Amino acid sequence: MTTIESAAAAATFAACFIALYIGHLLGDHIIQTSAQAEAKGAQGWPGRLACAGHVATLTLAKAGALGAVVLTLHLPVTLPGLVLGGAVDAASHYWADRRFTLLGLVRAIRRGGYLDYGTVVRKPDKDADGTGPGTAAYEIDQTWHTLWLGVAALLIAAI
């Protein structure tokens, strides 16, 4: 790979990551319904279906943002790269958003102290489960998603 090709690949990675991150913010914080946010971690089919619905709309938001950037900047991406990157991102997002999976992993690698420590004081009239914004669980969730956005962008730029 020449220096110019390497620079083009790096620019493609960066542009794809930014587009995916913008789509992530829209899909995870604005498009996701309250019902999906509440139910996606529930056991059984209600939780699985709520999470799948959320991941579907989230993936559409990311595809829209990515499509706009790829088409506007004429980025050299391939359909296999887009499909693989999108699939890896969607699967990792679904896995983490079932909640017990990612939180279980954090506890299994002995990082549960942060989960227990990083809480937020809520208004007394609000019944919160402790996994929403302002908590360590939320920060770990968003860090996990950002990691996999990077992997997806790398796959898109490299394939």
DAKALIN-V519057 format. One record per pair of residues at least 24 apart in sequence whose ideal C-beta (glycine too) atoms are under 7 Angstrom apart, sorted by the first residue. I is the first residue (numbers start at 1). GAP is how many residues later the second one is. Records with the same first field share a line. If there is no record, write none. Layout:
BEGIN
I: GAP + GAP
END
This chain:
BEGIN
8: 68
9: 148 + 149
12: 63 + 64 + 65 + 145
13: 140 + 141 + 144
15: 54 + 58 + 60
16: 50 + 137 + 140 + 141
17: 132 + 133 + 136
19: 46 + 47 + 50
20: 42 + 45 + 46 + 69 + 129 + 132 + 133
21: 128
22: 43
23: 38 + 39 + 41 + 42 + 43
24: 38 + 121 + 125
26: 35
27: 30 + 31 + 34 + 35
28: 30
31: 26 + 27 + 30
32: 25 + 26
40: 57 + 58
41: 57 + 58 + 59
47: 51
51: 43 + 46 + 47
52: 42
54: 43
55: 35 + 38 + 39
58: 35
59: 27 + 31
62: 27
77: 79
78: 81
80: 79
81: 74 + 75 + 77 + 78
82: 74
84: 71 + 75
85: 67 + 68 + 70 + 71
86: 66
88: 60 + 63 + 64 + 67
89: 59 + 60 + 63
92: 56
93: 52 + 55
96: 45 + 48 + 49
99: 32
102: 38 + 39 + 42
103: 34
106: 34
END
